[in-house]
Amino acid sequence: MSADLHPSIVALVSLAANIASNHPKQGLCQVERLQGYGVSREQIDHVIEIARHIRDEAAQQLDASFDEAYAARFEPKAAAKLATIAVAAGGTCCTPTPSGKSCC
């Protein structure tokens, strides 16, 4: 028995990956395919929102990590303060999107 995914699922995953990775093509080809498969705009919007949320969370965590390392080069006390902020902000595995949708 084959475990192939339906093409619409592959297109949704690809769209999300393109958006989350800031791919230059932005997943617009997948949007066209999804429309052809009859996937609703609401479902595509949901995937876009989740992908952007994950991308933005990753950027925030990278920025916090950079800020911590950068501050440590100048003021050890400032690095400790930034580390506390980063831990508090990233305490959960998955935070909901701005509209409250789960990304897990």
C-alpha positions as CSV (number, residue, x, y, z in Angstrom):
1,M,0.0,0.0,0.0
2,S,1.4,3.4,-1.0
3,A,1.5,6.2,1.5
4,D,1.6,9.0,-1.1
5,L,0.1,12.3,0.0
6,H,-2.7,13.8,-1.9
7,P,-1.3,16.5,-4.3
8,S,-3.3,19.2,-2.4
9,I,-1.6,18.3,0.9
10,V,1.8,18.4,-0.9
11,A,0.9,21.9,-2.3
12,L,-0.2,23.1,1.1
13,V,3.1,21.9,2.7
14,S,5.1,23.4,-0.1
15,L,3.3,26.7,0.2
16,A,3.9,26.8,4.0
17,A,7.6,26.0,3.5
18,N,8.1,28.6,0.8
19,I,6.5,31.3,3.1
20,A,8.3,30.2,6.3
21,S,11.7,30.1,4.5
22,N,11.2,33.5,2.7
23,H,11.6,31.8,-0.6
24,P,11.8,34.3,-3.4
25,K,9.0,32.7,-5.3
26,Q,6.8,33.0,-2.2
27,G,4.7,29.8,-3.0
28,L,2.5,31.5,-5.6
29,C,2.8,28.5,-7.9
30,Q,1.3,26.4,-5.1
31,V,-1.5,28.8,-4.7
32,E,-2.4,28.3,-8.3
33,R,-2.3,24.6,-7.9
34,L,-4.4,24.7,-4.8
35,Q,-7.0,26.7,-6.5
36,G,-7.1,24.1,-9.3
37,Y,-7.6,21.4,-6.6
38,G,-10.6,23.3,-5.2
39,V,-9.0,24.2,-1.9
40,S,-10.9,27.1,-0.4
41,R,-9.3,30.5,0.1
42,E,-10.0,30.2,3.8
43,Q,-8.0,27.1,4.0
44,I,-5.1,28.6,2.0
45,D,-5.3,31.8,4.3
46,H,-5.1,29.5,7.3
47,V,-1.9,27.9,6.0
48,I,-0.4,31.3,5.1
49,E,-1.1,32.6,8.6
50,I,0.5,29.6,10.3
51,A,3.6,29.8,8.0
52,R,4.1,33.5,8.6
53,H,3.6,33.0,12.3
54,I,6.3,30.3,12.4
55,R,8.6,32.4,10.3
56,D,8.1,35.4,12.5
57,E,8.6,33.4,15.7
58,A,11.9,32.0,14.4
59,A,13.1,35.4,13.5
60,Q,12.3,36.7,16.9
61,Q,14.1,33.9,18.6
62,L,17.2,34.4,16.3
63,D,17.1,38.1,17.1
64,A,16.9,37.4,20.9
65,S,19.8,34.9,20.6
66,F,21.9,37.4,18.6
67,D,21.1,40.3,21.1
68,E,22.1,38.1,24.0
69,A,25.5,37.2,22.4
70,Y,26.0,40.8,21.2
71,A,25.3,42.2,24.6
72,A,27.6,39.7,26.3
73,R,30.5,41.2,24.4
74,F,30.0,44.6,26.1
75,E,28.1,44.1,29.4
76,P,27.6,40.7,31.0
77,K,24.7,42.1,33.1
78,A,22.8,43.2,29.9
79,A,23.3,39.7,28.4
80,A,21.7,38.1,31.5
81,K,18.7,40.5,31.2
82,L,18.2,39.7,27.5
83,A,18.5,36.0,28.2
84,T,15.6,36.3,30.7
85,I,13.5,38.0,28.1
86,A,14.2,35.4,25.4
87,V,13.4,32.5,27.7
88,A,10.1,34.1,28.9
89,A,9.1,34.8,25.3
90,G,9.9,31.4,23.9
91,G,8.6,29.2,26.8
92,T,6.1,27.2,24.9
93,C,6.5,24.9,22.0
94,C,3.8,26.5,19.9
95,T,2.0,29.7,20.3
96,P,-1.2,30.5,18.5
97,T,-1.3,32.7,15.5
98,P,-2.5,36.3,15.9
99,S,-6.1,35.2,15.0
100,G,-5.9,32.4,17.6
101,K,-5.3,29.5,15.3
102,S,-3.1,26.7,16.5
103,C,0.1,25.9,14.5
104,C,0.6,22.6,16.2
